[in-house]
Amino acid sequence: MSSPVMHRPAMPHPINTSPATTPFVPLYPKEHGAYAILGVPLTAALSIVGITPATALFSVATIAAFLAHEPMLIVMGCRGQRARQSTPRAMRALVFRMTMAVSCGILSFWLSPPLGRAGMLLCLLFATVDVAVAAAGHSRAFAAQLIGISGLTLPSAAVLAIGGISVDVVSQFWLIWFFGRLATTASVRTAIACNKRSMAAAHSYVCDLLLVTSIAACGWGIVTGHLMW
């Protein structure tokens, strides 16, 4: 007689008892060019007027508000599903960065002259509009990028105003950085439009017109003899 076949009982599948991990999502702005658009003119302005309590506090407030942009969009649900899963971590980062921005901004506003305060309020206005446009899902539109360029270059002009520089010099300083960044943005978007058939030809013409306008504005500043240009 053949011996009976012994069947081993099936082992139960191991149950994964480890808690679900939240996917790692960077909580910093994804637009790498924005770092240079904000940081380079801001550093230049600080080198001109020097680091004082008012300019230092406003610079910290500006950087904190800039870094709060991405977690704010995540908390508002403007990012993808993977980003929304990191909402608790984004909320903590948002609270910390906005607390820094508001507290340093209020102190700087209190220490600044009237022209500096006006510049700070203008920065706040552009930042609010930029967040509203991003929340509406239009952050990739060219008009939204122009608002972003304006908002990112304005803090450097506000630093000059806080440092006591006259209005005409502050205005020229901002226009230099604005038109310079406008030229680079328009040239990039023109190249993209030329390589994408889905984009309307009028879009390329608008970018070309803005690029020519930027070059003409910079040329005018150089011809008139202003050293900053």
C-alpha positions as CSV (number, residue, x, y, z in Angstrom):
1,M,0.0,0.0,0.0
2,S,1.2,3.4,-0.8
3,S,1.6,5.8,2.1
4,P,-0.9,8.6,2.2
5,V,0.3,11.9,0.9
6,M,0.8,14.5,3.6
7,H,-0.3,17.9,2.6
8,R,1.2,20.8,4.4
9,P,-1.3,23.4,5.5
10,A,-1.1,26.6,3.5
11,M,0.7,29.4,5.3
12,P,-1.4,32.5,5.6
13,H,-0.1,35.5,3.8
14,P,1.6,38.0,6.0
15,I,-0.5,41.0,6.8
16,N,1.2,44.3,6.2
17,T,0.7,46.0,9.5
18,S,2.9,48.9,8.9
19,P,1.1,52.2,8.7
20,A,0.6,53.8,5.3
21,T,3.3,56.3,4.6
22,T,2.5,59.6,3.2
23,P,4.2,60.1,-0.2
24,F,7.1,62.6,-0.1
25,V,6.1,65.7,-2.0
26,P,8.5,68.7,-2.1
27,L,7.0,71.7,-0.3
28,Y,9.0,74.2,-2.2
29,P,8.1,76.1,-5.4
30,K,8.6,74.0,-8.5
31,E,9.4,76.9,-10.8
32,H,13.2,76.9,-10.6
33,G,13.5,80.2,-12.5
34,A,11.4,81.9,-9.8
35,Y,14.3,81.5,-7.3
36,A,16.6,83.7,-9.5
37,I,13.8,86.2,-10.4
38,L,13.3,86.8,-6.7
39,G,16.8,86.3,-5.3
40,V,19.1,88.1,-7.7
41,P,17.5,91.5,-7.7
42,L,16.8,91.2,-3.9
43,T,20.4,90.6,-3.3
44,A,21.4,93.5,-5.5
45,A,19.0,95.8,-3.7
46,L,20.4,94.8,-0.3
47,S,23.9,95.4,-1.5
48,I,22.9,98.9,-2.5
49,V,21.1,100.1,0.7
50,G,22.8,97.7,3.1
51,I,21.3,95.4,5.7
52,T,19.2,97.2,8.3
53,P,16.6,95.9,10.7
54,A,13.8,97.0,8.3
55,T,15.4,95.6,5.1
56,A,16.4,92.4,6.8
57,L,13.0,91.8,8.2
58,F,11.3,92.5,4.9
59,S,13.7,90.2,3.1
60,V,12.9,87.4,5.5
61,A,9.2,88.0,5.2
62,T,9.5,87.9,1.4
63,I,11.4,84.7,1.3
64,A,9.0,83.1,3.8
65,A,6.0,84.1,1.8
66,F,7.7,82.8,-1.4
67,L,8.3,79.4,0.3
68,A,4.7,79.3,1.6
69,H,3.3,79.4,-2.0
70,E,3.6,75.7,-2.7
71,P,2.1,74.4,0.6
72,M,-0.7,76.9,0.3
73,L,-1.6,75.5,-3.1
74,I,-1.5,72.0,-1.7
75,V,-3.8,72.9,1.2
76,M,-6.1,74.6,-1.2
77,G,-6.3,71.4,-3.3
78,C,-4.8,73.0,-6.4
79,R,-2.2,70.1,-6.8
80,G,-2.6,66.5,-7.8
81,Q,-3.8,63.6,-5.7
82,R,-0.3,62.6,-4.6
83,A,0.3,66.1,-3.4
84,R,-3.1,66.2,-1.6
85,Q,-2.1,63.2,0.5
86,S,0.6,65.3,2.1
87,T,-1.9,68.0,3.2
88,P,-1.1,67.6,7.0
89,R,2.6,68.1,6.4
90,A,1.9,71.0,4.0
91,M,-0.4,72.6,6.6
92,R,2.3,72.6,9.2
93,A,4.8,74.1,6.7
94,L,2.3,76.7,5.6
95,V,1.5,77.8,9.2
96,F,5.2,78.1,10.1
97,R,6.2,80.0,6.9
98,M,3.2,82.3,7.0
99,T,3.8,83.1,10.6
100,M,7.3,84.1,9.7
101,A,6.1,86.2,6.8
102,V,3.4,88.0,8.7
103,S,5.4,88.7,11.9
104,C,8.5,89.9,10.0
105,G,6.4,91.9,7.6
106,I,4.6,93.7,10.3
107,L,7.8,94.6,12.1
108,S,9.4,95.8,8.9
109,F,6.3,97.8,8.0
110,W,6.5,99.5,11.4
111,L,10.2,100.4,10.9
112,S,9.9,101.6,7.3
113,P,9.3,105.1,5.9
114,P,6.1,105.9,4.0
115,L,7.5,105.1,0.6
116,G,8.8,101.7,1.8
117,R,5.4,100.9,3.3
118,A,3.7,101.7,-0.1
119,G,6.1,99.4,-1.8
120,M,5.3,96.6,0.7
121,L,1.6,97.0,0.2
122,L,2.1,96.8,-3.6
123,C,4.1,93.6,-3.1
124,L,1.2,92.2,-1.0
125,L,-1.3,93.1,-3.7
126,F,0.6,91.3,-6.4
127,A,1.2,88.3,-4.1
128,T,-2.6,88.1,-3.5
129,V,-3.4,88.3,-7.1
130,D,-0.8,85.6,-8.0
131,V,-2.3,83.2,-5.4
132,A,-5.8,83.8,-6.7
133,V,-4.8,83.2,-10.3
134,A,-2.9,80.0,-9.3
135,A,-5.9,78.8,-7.3
136,A,-8.1,79.3,-10.4
137,G,-5.8,77.0,-12.4
138,H,-4.4,79.6,-14.7
139,S,-0.8,79.6,-13.4
140,R,0.6,78.5,-16.8
141,A,-1.0,81.4,-18.7
142,F,1.3,84.0,-20.1
143,A,-0.6,86.8,-18.3
144,A,-0.2,84.9,-15.0
145,Q,3.5,84.6,-15.6
146,L,3.7,88.4,-16.2
147,I,2.0,88.9,-12.8
148,G,4.4,86.5,-11.3
149,I,7.4,88.3,-12.7
150,S,6.1,91.6,-11.4
151,G,5.4,90.2,-8.0
152,L,8.8,88.5,-7.7
153,T,10.8,91.6,-8.8
154,L,8.9,94.1,-6.7
155,P,10.4,93.2,-3.3
156,S,13.8,94.4,-4.5
157,A,12.3,97.8,-5.4
158,A,10.6,97.8,-2.0
159,V,13.9,97.2,-0.3
160,L,15.4,100.3,-2.0
161,A,12.4,102.3,-1.0
162,I,12.8,101.1,2.6
163,G,16.4,102.2,2.4
164,G,15.5,105.7,1.5
165,I,16.2,105.7,-2.3
166,S,14.2,108.1,-4.4
167,V,11.1,107.1,-6.4
168,D,12.6,107.6,-9.8
169,V,15.6,105.4,-9.0
170,V,13.4,102.7,-7.4
171,S,11.2,102.8,-10.5
172,Q,14.1,102.4,-12.9
173,F,15.6,99.6,-10.8
174,W,12.3,97.7,-11.0
175,L,11.8,98.3,-14.7
176,I,15.3,97.0,-15.4
177,W,14.7,93.7,-13.7
178,F,11.1,93.4,-15.0
179,F,12.0,94.0,-18.7
180,G,15.0,91.7,-18.4
181,R,13.0,88.8,-17.0
182,L,10.2,89.6,-19.5
183,A,12.7,89.2,-22.3
184,T,13.9,85.8,-21.2
185,T,10.3,84.6,-20.5
186,A,9.1,85.8,-23.9
187,S,12.0,84.3,-25.7
188,V,11.4,80.9,-24.1
189,R,7.7,80.9,-24.8
190,T,8.4,81.9,-28.4
191,A,10.6,78.9,-28.8
192,I,7.9,76.7,-27.3
193,A,5.2,78.2,-29.6
194,C,7.4,77.5,-32.7
195,N,7.7,73.9,-31.7
196,K,4.1,73.2,-30.8
197,R,1.6,73.3,-33.6
198,S,-1.2,73.3,-31.2
199,M,-0.4,76.8,-30.0
200,A,-1.9,79.7,-32.0
201,A,0.3,81.8,-34.2
202,A,-0.9,84.9,-32.4
203,H,0.7,83.6,-29.2
204,S,4.1,83.6,-30.8
205,Y,3.5,87.1,-32.2
206,V,2.6,88.5,-28.8
207,C,5.8,87.0,-27.3
208,D,7.9,88.4,-30.1
209,L,6.3,91.9,-29.6
210,L,7.0,91.8,-25.9
211,L,10.6,90.6,-26.5
212,V,11.1,93.5,-28.9
213,T,9.6,95.9,-26.4
214,S,11.9,94.7,-23.7
215,I,15.0,95.2,-25.9
216,A,13.8,98.6,-26.9
217,A,13.2,99.7,-23.3
218,C,16.7,98.5,-22.3
219,G,18.2,100.2,-25.3
220,W,16.4,103.4,-24.4
221,G,17.8,103.3,-20.9
222,I,21.3,102.8,-22.2
223,V,21.1,105.5,-24.8
224,T,19.8,108.0,-22.2
225,G,23.0,107.4,-20.2
226,H,21.5,106.0,-17.0
227,L,24.2,103.9,-15.3
228,M,21.8,101.3,-13.9
229,W,20.6,100.5,-17.4
